[in-house]
Amino acid sequence: MKDGSLHIHFIVNPIAGKGGPPLSKQFLEQFFVSGLHHLSVKHSTFKKHAIALTQKSIEENADIIVACGGDGTINEVASCLVGSSIPLGIVPIGSGNGLATNLSIPKNIRKALEIIKNQNSIKIDVGKTNDKYFFCNTGVGFDASVIKNYESLGRRTLSGYLRACLTSFQELGSPQKVQININGLNFPINPFMIFASNSNEMGYRFTLTPNASLQDGLLDVLVITKIGKLKILWLGLLLLLNRPYLLKESRYFQTNHLELHSVDGGSLDSQVDGELHLVEDGMISIQIVKKAIEVIVPSNIQE
Ligand SMILES: Nc1ncnc2c1ncn2[C@@H]1O[C@H](COP(=O)(O)OP(=O)(O)OP(=O)(O)O)[C@@H](O)[C@H]1O
């Protein structure tokens, strides 16, 4: 039975970011008003656990469900909320925090909780790659390789991410040929990377798609053909300058749908919001679902 208070459920990833003491109910309650707000706090204890915890919170009639973690946790929580009327809150305690940065949600916990209490929400687009939702980005090629190395390091920090980039750089081999179908064009490519983004932030304040918007009904897609190591270093520099599209070997598209398939029919590694996924049949269909989720944001951001 529900009383008249606002039921806010927190799904906390205790290993997000640098780890440290997890957000507890006792800690969170000091920022809310007893009687007005009723908190439920759940901690994930294994990978993907946040999905089951969120589903339970939906059954329990939560008014707001808050993902406390990074983009991986947000993906797990928000995927359950697509198409529902329950707004998503975000407390960005992850490493990269790409989506939260795009939405101007601060890393300061007290400020992030103030935003949730204010309940100003907007609808944002959601990406879908095959049957998986993404809120930030998805890609094949170098970025998927970086995520593979990042996951195997077990250290989710900026230095771990840079180390994973270096390992992928050293391992650089011959890319798997992919056929791409986008905006009426259909061509084969040996990709260094094919990157489709809903958000203008990858995390750690890096961006490959600075013009992307969460509300324009489009995916921003950067397609980069096979490049040598020197060009990769040049791309790294352009990335630091937020101008990756200046690379001669890149093409920038805006679209609501694209398709990729591996030409040899083999599997493809893809990353989805910073988590690795093996696509066994090598067929990937990526699309945008317009305004599919409600997110609580700072009050100066409006629809
Ligand atoms: N108790 C746990 N033990 C191990 N893994 C967990 C646990 N709880 C959640 N996870 C997993 O941790 C992974 C990383 O989470 P998340 O992406 O939120 O943090 P992050 O990597 O620090 O942040 P970002 O993605 O913004 O860089 C997710 O794949 C999630 O499923």
The ligand as a Gaussian input file, in Angstrom:
#p B3LYP/6-31G(d) Opt

LIG

0 1
 N       28.429000      -5.679000      -7.224000
 C       28.913000      -5.695000      -8.464000
 N       30.031000      -6.433000      -8.748000
 C       30.556000      -6.440000      -9.985000
 N       30.055000      -5.736000     -11.042000
 C       28.948000      -4.994000     -10.807000
 C       28.324000      -4.930000      -9.519000
 N       27.257000      -4.114000      -9.606000
 C       27.201000      -3.687000     -10.896000
 N       28.227000      -4.195000     -11.618000
 C       28.598000      -3.917000     -13.018000
 O       29.556000      -2.850000     -13.009000
 C       29.703000      -2.402000     -14.343000
 C       30.196000      -0.974000     -14.411000
 O       29.242000      -0.096000     -13.960000
 P       29.154000       1.437000     -14.391000
 O       29.299000       1.562000     -15.876000
 O       27.946000       1.995000     -13.779000
 O       30.408000       2.126000     -13.700000
 P       31.697000       2.777000     -14.343000
 O       32.250000       1.878000     -15.375000
 O       32.555000       3.177000     -13.208000
 O       31.135000       4.120000     -15.014000
 P       31.156000       4.616000     -16.575000
 O       30.468000       3.569000     -17.396000
 O       30.387000       5.913000     -16.549000
 O       32.591000       4.803000     -16.930000
 C       28.364000      -2.678000     -15.004000
 O       28.593000      -3.619000     -16.038000
 C       27.523000      -3.356000     -13.912000
 O       26.703000      -4.411000     -14.409000

